[in-house]
């Protein structure tokens, strides 16, 4: 028989429930209705849509936000512990209905969003951190609550950068976002923005108007076209909030809980028909092919998750699985810039390789690169400076890079498709061709005087003669015969080799990582 509660509990529990109602009311029914009209939801609604049912354990529920009239108002930031597909995850969400989701600078201890409790919690327990972003960053009202102006240089950033070295950090931009909240979106391993509502900027339209006298629409200033396709600040575009949350969940599924673990191995996988490879890729360097179709064919059925598909389009990349094992899949995409590495592609590749290296994910690189992009605009953009970032990332990676030499590999661009790691391996297709530069361009450069010395009508024949001569001397078979590349394979055997290699890597000891 249950004993009756002490009567002194009644007023205390009533006070608790009264305060809980304030917390759950967010910014009030009018502001919640406004968000719903725009196709957006509140912070708690977003969290509950993303996480496993019944798993959200909130922390800081009863934090309040200052108001002009002193009435109680809920917190601008919701956070706690949850599970996503059965995995423990720390989660934080800005609530735009409450002071625009502004950073809680008035609190004795920030809850999160720019350092603070939930990020420290994720760092301490070494569990993934998910940010649902839709906030204004700062707020005059919250600043006023402190009573004095703060020196921003004095603000600690711990553990934002330390967190990225320890656990997966994923961010979704789900509405207007400015200032520190906008910058926070980039401090992640994977980010997504909604096309219908997402936009972010260092300063929003009112700030731009005041500073520059320009009237600019918020989407023209910082919408998905700007940051997914243009700046590359955000990785992926989602049509709406539900699709963005689904992308967060899927991206997380390829990653381990922290740097001391490997990604989980899926037992549920199917193999594609490898005969399709001969239909997807033509051995002729003059014919384009679908790089994504190539990746999808070699990977497990429906396992490829495309990352940053609108930015740096001469490189296709994303997570995939081979016999259930997570791999980083990278492919030169000859449909764009003939597969040349330009600045966006170099930046995109460098970031992805570093993520794979941090979380012990082997890389499969389908190489067909003519080199770095050339020309006046490429040089002015700093293609060699940013290309060096791609080179450094892949050359210094501790993970194996399994280079599949599909067709071309020339110059420094070719250096960015593999590394000398003791576990790395190069598999060549009979269609492969490599060297310091393409033969035709090399002949033009080396024999310019001889070509100009003959009559114009005789130049094509001389060029063809010289080209054939050097084609015989630079046959990749000569390289294979001298073990300059480890194995020449029938394209249809590529997956068989990769499966063995990837599974071997997953059995190897984990390297030492910083605590």
N, C-alpha and C positions, 0 to 999 in steps of 0.2 A: 504493500500500500504506500502510495506517494504521500509524504508529509506536506502539509500546507506551507506555503512560502511565508517568510516573515513579512508582516505588513509594511515594514519600512522600505521594502523593495519597490512598492508600487509607484511612489512619486519619482524615484530614480529612473525606473524603466519607462515611465511616461515621458520624462524629459528626454531620454534616449530616443524614443520613437518620434517625439516632436522634432528633434534635430535631424533625425533620419529623413523626415518628410521634406525638410528644407534642402537637404543634400540631393534627394531624388528629384526635386522640382527643377533642378538646374537653373536656367535663367528665367523660368516662368513660362506659363502656357503660351503667351504671345510670341516670345522669341523662339520657343520650340516649334510652334506652328509656322513661323517664318522660315526656319531651316527646312522643315518638311516640304514647304511649297517650292523651295529651290532644289529639291531632290537630295537634301543632306539630312543627316540624323545627328543626334547628340552623341557626346563622347561615350556614355554608358551604352547607348543603343549600338554603336559601332563595335564596342568591345564584345557585347553579347552576341553579335552576328558572327564575329570571327572565332571566338573561342569555343571549346567543347562545352556542351550544355551543363550548367551547374558547377562549372569549375572556377569561376571568377571569385577570387578572395580579395576584396578591396582593402586597401590600406589608406588611411587619411580621409576617411569618409566624411568626418565632421569638421574638416577645415572650412573656414568661411572666407568670403571676399568682402572688403570694405565697400560700403555704399554711401551715397551722399546724405541719405536720411537716417543712416544707422540701422536700417532694417536688415534682418539676416538674409544672406545670399550664399549660394553653394560655391564650391571651389571651382577655380578656372581649369583645374587639371585633375583628371581621374587616373588612378593607378592601382596596381596590385599584382597578385600572382594568378596565373591561369594555366590551363593546359590547352595545347593545340595538337590535335591528333595524338593525344595521350602523353605529350611531352611537356614538361614544366617550362613556362615562359614568363618573363617579367614584361608587363605591358603598361604603357602610359598613353593617355589621350587628352588632347586639348579640347576644352568645351567652348566652342565659339559663342554659345548662348550666354556665357558669363564673362562680361568684360572682354569679349573677343578672344577668350582663351589666353589672355596675357600671362606672361611669366609671373609666378607668385613671389615677387621680390619683397613683399611685405611680411613674408613668413620667417619664422626663426630658422627654419631649415627648408629649402626648396624641396618640393615633392618630385620634381623631375622636369624634363623638357630642355633644360640647359644645365646639366649636372643635377645632383640632388638624390633624394632617397632611393627612388626606384632604379636608377641607373647604378647606384652603389650596391643595391641589393642584387642586381643581375651580375655585377662584377664579383661580388663576394661569393655568390653561389655558383658562378660560372654557368649561367643559363642564358639562352638567347633573349634579346631585348627587342620588342616591337614598339614602334612609335606611330601613333595615328595623329597626324599633324593638321591643324586648322586653327591658327592663332595669329594674333597681331604682334607677338613678341613683347614689346613694352606697352605700358599703359600709364597715362598721366595720373589717373586716379589711384592706381596701385603705388606709383612712385610717391605721390603725395602722402600716402599712408605711412611711409617711412619717416617723413618729417625732415629729411635733408637730402641733398643731391648725392648720389653715389658716384664714385670714381670707377668707371667701367674696367679700367686696367687692373683694378684690385680684385675683380671677381675671379675666383678659381674656376678652372674648367674640368677639374677632376670629377668623375672618371671618364669623360666623353671619349678622349683619345685612347686612354688605357683600355676602355671597354672594347674598342674596335680591334685591339690586338689580342683579345682574350675570347670573345664570344661573337656569334653572328648578331649583327644589328640591322634591322629592316625598318623601312619607313614608308608610310603612305601619306601623300598630300591629298587631302579630301575636300579642300575648300580654300578660300583666300588665306594666304599665309605671308607674313612679312617679318622683317628684322631677324632676330635671333632664331625664331622658329623656322624661317626660310633657310637660314644657314645650317640649322640642325638637320634638315632633310638630306643634305649632301654628306653628312658625317654618318654614313651607313654603308653596308656592303651591298644592299639592294634597295632601290627606291622606285616607287610608282606614283603616278599622278593621274587623277581623273580628268578626262577631257571635257566633261560637262561643267565641272565646278572648280577644279584645281587650278590654282595660280599662285606664284610666289615671286617675291621681289625683295631687294634690300630696303626699298622704300616704295610704298604704294602710290596710286595716282594722286592723292592729296599732297604727299610729300614732293612728288615730281612737279606738281603744279606750283607749289610754293618755291621750290629750288630753281626750276628751269622755266617756269611759265608755260609749260606744255600741258595740254589736255590729252590724256591718253587713256584708252580703255584698259581695264585690269588684265584682260586676256591678251591684248596686244602687247602689254608691258611684260607679262610673265606667265602666260598660259602654256599649255602643253606644246604647242608649236614652237614656242621660244625655247623651252628648257628640255624637251625630249628630243626634238629634231635639231635645234640650233646650238644651244650651249652645251648640251650633254650633261647638265647638272642632275637631271633625273633620268633613270634608266628606261622605264617603260611607261607607256600610256595605257590607261584603262578607260573604257567607255563610261563607266559609272562607278559608284561606290562599291557595289556588290562585286563587280569584276576586279576592282583594286584589292579588296580583301581576299578574294580567291587567289590572286597572284602572290600576295604576301604568304598565304598558307602554302602554296605550291613551292615558292622559292625556298622557304624554310625546310621543306621536306628533303632537299638535296644536301643540307648542311648538318654538321654535327652540333652537339650542344656547346662545345667549346674546343679550344685548340689542343686539348689533351685527348681528344677522341677522333675517331673517323666517322664519316657519314654512315647511317644505317644501311644495310644491304636488303634490298627488296627481293622477296621470294617469288613475287608475282610478275613475271616478265615473259615476253614473247619475241621471237626473232622474225625480222623481215626477210623477204626473199632476196638474197644477195645477187641473183641474176639481174635484178633491176639496175644495179650499178652500171652495167654496160650500156644500158639505155639512157641513164641519166647523164653520164659524162662521155663526151666525145674525146678521143685522143688528139684531135686537131686543136692546136692552140688558138686557132682563128674562130672557133665555135664556142659560144657561151653555154653555160649550164647552170642549173639551180643548185647553189651551194647548200641551201637548207635541205633540199631533197636528198642530197648526198649524205649529210649528217643523219637525217632521219632514217635513211635506209640502213646505215651501219649500226646505229643505236637500237636499243630495244624499241618495240612498237610503242608509239605515242609517248616516248619518254623525253623528247627534246623540249626544253624550256628556253625560248629565245630571250636574250637579254640585250637591251639597248638596240633594238632592230632598226630604229630610225636615225641613229647617230653613227658616224664612222662606218658607212654602209659597205665599204670595200672589204670589211671583215665581218663575217657572221660568227656569232658566238653564243654560248649558253650552256646550261647544265643538261646532261643527258645520263642515261644508264646503259651499261653493257653487262648483260647477265645480272641485272639488279644492282650493279656497283656504280656509284656516282662517278662521273668523269666531267671534266671541263672540255667542251667541244668547241674548237675554233676552226674556221675555214676561210681561206681567201675567197672572196666573192667577185668573180670576174665580170659580173653584170654591172659593177660600179667601178669606175676608174680602172677598168681592166684588172682589178684586184690589187692595185698599187696601194701602198701604205701612205696615207696622208696624215695630217695632224690629228683630226678626230679619230681615225682608225687606230693611230698609235696610242693616243691617250686611253681609248676604250680598251685596247688589248692589254696595256700595262696594268690597268686597274683590275681587270679580270684575272690575269695571271697571278697577281699578288694575292687576290682573294683565294684562288685555288691553292696557292702555296701555303697560305696561312692555315687553311683548314684541311690539308692533306688530301687534296683531290687531284689525281693525275690528269694530265692534259693530253688530249688527242688533237693534233694539228694537221688538217688537210691542206697541204701547201700547194698553191698555184699563184705565185706572186712574181710579177715582173720587176719588183724593186720598190724603192720609195718613189712617190710622185715627183715628177720633175717639172720645171718651168718657172717663170718669174714669180707667179702668185704663190707657188709652193715654197719657193725659197724665202719670199717675204714673210710667209706665215710661220717660218721656223721649222720646216719639216724635219730637218736633221736634228734639231734640238729635241723635239718631241719624239722623233723616231728613236733617238738614243734612249728615251725612257722605256720604250717597248723592248729594245734590245737588252737593256739592263735588267728589266723585270724577268724576262724569260731565261737569260743567261745565268742569273744569280738564283733562280728558283731551286729549292731543294727537292721538289717533286720531279718525277720523271715526265718528260715530254715525248710522246710517241708521235713522231713526224711521219705522216703518210704523204709521200711525194707524188701528188696526183699528176701535175704537169710541170709548170715552170718554177724555178727558184734562182733568182739572179740578184747579185750584189748584196748590199746590206739588208735589203728587204728579206732575202733568204736567211740571213743570220737570225732574224727575228722569228723564225718558224721552228726552232729547236734549240737544244742545249747539250752540253757535254757531260751532264749528270751520268753517273755510273749506271743508273737504272734506265736511262733513256735509250731509245732505239729508233732507227730510221727504216721505214718500209717503203720501197719504191714500186710504182706501177710502171709497166713498159712504156707508158706515155710520158714519163718524166723527162725533163730536160733542165740542166742547171749549169752554172758557171758564173764568172765575174759579171757578165752582161750577155744579153741576147746576141747570137752570132751576127744577125743582120746589122744591128747597131754597131757591133764591134768592128765589122768589116768596113762600114762607112767611116768610123773614126780612125782606124789603123791604116787604111789604104786610100784616104781622101786624095792625096797627091796623085796616086796612080790612076784613080777613077777620073779625076779632073783632067788628066793628061791625054786621055783618049777622046775621040769624037763622042758627042752626046748620044748618038744612035748606037754606039758600041758599049756604052757603060752598063746597061742591064746584063749583057752577056758576060762581061768581065766580073760584075758583082756576083752573078749566079755561080760562075766558076770558083771564085774565092770562097763563097759561102759553102758550096759543096765540099771543098777541100777541108774547111774547118769543121764542118759537120762530122766528117769521118774521124777527125782527130779528137773531137770532144764528145764522142758517143758516151752516154751514161753507162753503157755496157763495159766500157773500159774501166770506169770507176768501180763498178760492181765486181769486176774481175780482180781488182786490186783491193777489195774489201774496204773501199772508201765509203760505202753504204752497206748496212748489215744484210739486207735481204731484198731481192726483187720478188714481187708476189703478183699473182693473178688478182685483180681487184676483188674478185668474189671470195678470196681467202683472207681479205683484210680483217674482217670481224673475228675470224678464228684466231688469228695472231693476237689481236687486241684483247680478246677475252682472256687468253692465257696470261698476258702481260699484266693486265689490270688486276686480275685475281691474285697474281703473285705479289704485286705491290701491296694489296690489302692484307696480305699475310706478313709483310715485313714489319720490323719494330718501328714504333713511332719515334721520330727524332725528338731530342730534348727541346722543350719550349720554355720561354720565360714564365715564371709563376704569375 
